[in-house]
Every structure is written in C-alpha cells, then in structure tokens.
Amino acid sequence: MNELLLGNEVPIRLGFFMAIFALMAGWEVFAPRRTGQLKRRLRWPSNLAIVALNTLLLRVIMPTTAVGLALAGEAAGWGLLQQFEWPLWAASLLAIICLDLAIYLQHIMFHAVPLLWRLHRMHHADLAFDVTTGARFHPFEIILSMLIKLTVIAALGPPAVAVLIFEVLLNALAMFNHANARLPIGLDKWLRRAIVTPDMHRVHHSVIPREANSNFGFNLSIWDRAFGTYCAQPTGGHQEMSIGISAFRTERELILDSMLVQPFKSSVDTYSINKAH
C-alpha cells in the first residue's frame, strides 16, 4: 500500500485537482452565486500562473512531500499516533481531524501576526471570488505553510494514506468553498453543519475586517463554531458585498508581478485580527 501511495501521489492529486476544478468552473458558469464580477480574463491568467509557480517551487525546494514524510514516519515509528495500536480507519480519521484543526489554527495565525498577514493578504486581494481564488497564495506563504504542515505531520505521526486523503480533501474543498457557485439556501444550511460552503467562506473574503476575521475553516465548519469565529452571513448580502482588502483595489494589482510584491507594499496597520472594528 505505501509503495503504491508513494508512486502514485502526484497523479492521484493532479487527477482530483483537475476534475474538481473543471466541475467548479462549470458550476460557476451555469449557476453563479454572484453576477457582475470582474471578468475571468482579468484574473485567471495570474491566478493560475501563481498555482504553477508554487507547484514548481515546492518540487524544487522541498526535500519531501507531506505523504513522503508520513511514509518515513510510519517506517521509523515517529509521532504521537505511532505510539498506539490503532485500527487504520480510526488512526486515519483522527489524523484527518487533527490536520484540519492545524490548518484552521494556522489560518488564524496568518491573520493575527502582521508579518504573516503581509504574506496571506495576497489571497484576500482578489477583487472577485471564484474557484481560482482558492489556489491564489503567495509563494512565501506556500513554502511556510508546507514547513508548518511537515512539522505537524512529524509530531502527529499520521498514516500516510490519511495524509493523502487529507491533501485531496483540502484541495477539493478549497476549490468548492471558494467557488462562485449557487446552492439552494436549505442545502447550504444543511451542508455547513459539517463542511465549509461557498456562502460560508465568502464572508471571510469581505472587505470589512470584522467579517474577514471570521470563518477561517477550509474543510470542517465545526472549528469556527467551537472557537467563536463563525459569521453566518455578510452584512451587505452576498450579491452586494465587496470582496478584497482596502489596500489593493485596482485591476493592476491582479497582475502576477504586482501580486508577488504585495507583501512589501502598503501598511498592515489598518487590518489586524486583534483590533476592534
């Protein structure tokens, strides 16, 4: 099993990414939640280019993938979960929940620490909200996020299959909950009891800091409810709400070269999770 995972991690993840991306992009065309957004031709080239750049950088810079480290941990007996005799299903379920909590806490940290917010705000600087926003992260944030994830995996000792499932879920649900996709209100209400829906996460991309500092979850919605960071709906409604941040409001800031230098521009004083707004 482990050899099969290691040999097929890339095609498995790429296959799911392409399939979910195509599904969400089609959904946005035929049943958009918001109309009148900036045209895709203004945003998609740079949003997709940053995905390609980040993928290449991780392949060059990182000595291992998350799944590769989990395989090494299983072989060496590293990590907390390796110290107990768990059924594979139980260890995998617990590992996925713990990894999801780690991503939630990391997300809050990237909003709370001014230096980290400088990196993360490129994700929020998109002036529209669709499936490509879910993969729009600065390369420095991607590298740091991977280092944090590898540290958590080394300490936790999850089964490699659980890490692969989590990686697929993280990518798939990030595309889903960033999609400009319309869900029936009743279905959205039911789904968000368990997972983060597009309407739930869209609030997090509001230009209003109080709303942007809510709904930090990517997969499970329980963390926002449990830790008091849940906001049900945007003040202005989903159609009329403004997406983005106040520092970067021009179309020029949507071009790749401008996106890459955003961490070094403007002040972060007007945006802090620790301030009352």
Buried (B, 14 or more C-beta within 10 A) or exposed (E): EBEEBBEEBEEBBEEBBEEBBEBBBEBBEEEBBBEEBBEBEBBBBBBBBBBEBBBEBBEEEBEEBBBBBBBBBBEEEBBEBBEEEBEEEEBBBBBBBBBBBBBBBBBBBBBEBBEBBBBBBBBBBBBBBBBBBBBBBBBBBBBBBBEBBBEBBBBBBBBBBBBBBBBBBBBBBBBBBBBBBBBEEEEBBEBBEEBBBBBBBBBBBBBBBEBBBBBBBBBBBBBBEEBEBBBEEBEEEBEEBBBBBEBBEEEEBBBEEBBBEBBEEBEBEEBBBEEEE
